[in-house]
Amino acid sequence: MRSRLRELREARGWSQSDLGERLQVSRQTVNAIETGKYDPSLPLAFRIARLFGKRIETIFQYEDDA
């Protein structure tokens, strides 16, 4: 899955720690989502979408390996 999380976070001038605090997750979790090493749970994806005022589909795009 590809994520626009880093782009959205940087546009707000937030560090990974800042975003983690707002989402109640660790900085490491934010980093893992941004680097594609971790796909967020559905509840976390909804929290991210609400925080940025965007739809989940505009933040996370499924990448088909085929």
Residue pairs with C-beta under 8 A, 6 or more apart in sequence:
1 36
1 39
1 60
1 61
1 62
1 63
2 36
2 60
2 61
2 62
2 63
3 33
3 34
3 36
3 59
3 60
3 61
4 58
4 59
4 60
4 61
5 19
5 30
5 33
5 34
5 48
5 59
6 34
8 52
8 54
8 59
9 16
9 18
9 19
9 30
9 34
14 22
15 27
16 27
16 30
16 31
16 34
17 27
17 30
19 30
20 26
20 27
20 29
20 30
22 51
23 30
23 44
23 47
23 48
23 51
24 47
25 44
29 38
32 38
33 39
33 40
39 60
40 48
40 60
45 56
45 59
45 60
46 56
48 56
48 59
49 55
49 56
49 59
52 59
